[in-house]
Amino acid sequence: MSDKMRNLLVRTLSGAVLTVVVVGAVLWSQWSFGVLLLAILVGGMWEFYRMARREDIYPLKWLGLVTGTALFVASFLLAVSAEQVALLPRALSVLLWLLPVFILLIPLMFVCELFLKRARPAADVGATLGGVFYVAVPLSMMAYLPLLTGKGGWNPWVILAYIFIIWANDVFAYLVGVSVGRHHLYERISPNKSWEGFFGGIVGA
């Protein structure tokens, strides 16, 4: 078996397992979907900070993770309470606790850098906030996708349609890139990506 076929088999099997987990979490309930998003958020931010360390930047990863988690929980509770009015008082009480936490965490990053006395404090704080805005903010916004249909309730099929479009883009980009990819998209960042795969992904999506 060639390396390309072996790589395709591994991607297919791992993708099948991931599909079962994601579809199951979305269809089970809005809360299981929230847990799934939170797990992706923590993993994504952790990976973002790990990549920053490769560039000799030292983000305050624990403060960043707490900030991103607080932002997500607040956003998710607002989305749930918008659909289930009975939960609104409880959601508001939790938000009253989360809001000052979120507000205080950002200046706390700057205070910590003052005492740590690192070489590039601005870069460290920038990377910390970058993880929040690059990972946590988009995932927090996903909680509101079902509300865009105007039906006023949890609609898992909107989420599945959105995920399916992303999945189709990834699959077609890979298949077209492996088959006919010749022109590098951005070799310095990702040497295996090609323009052919890029447009194949768009068409597939």
Sequence and secondary structure as in RCSB ss.txt:
>XXXX:A:sequence
MSDKMRNLLVRTLSGAVLTVVVVGAVLWSQWSFGVLLLAILVGGMWEFYRMARREDIYPLKWLGLVTGTALFVAS
FLLAVSAEQVALLPRALSVLLWLLPVFILLIPLMFVCELFLKRARPAADVGATLGGVFYVAVPLSMMAYLPLLTG
KGGWNPWVILAYIFIIWANDVFAYLVGVSVGRHHLYERISPNKSWEGFFGGIVGA
>XXXX:A:secstr
  HHHHHHHHHHHHHHHHHHHHHHHHHH HHHHHHHHHHHHHHHHHHHHHHHHHTT    HHHHHHHHHHHHHHH
HHHHHHHH GGGHHHHHHHHHHHHHHHHHHHHHHHHHHHHHT S HHHHHHHHHHHIIIIIHHHHHGGGGGGGGS
S S  HHHHHHHHHHHHHHHHHHHHHHHHH  SEEETTTEEEEEHHHHHHHHHH 
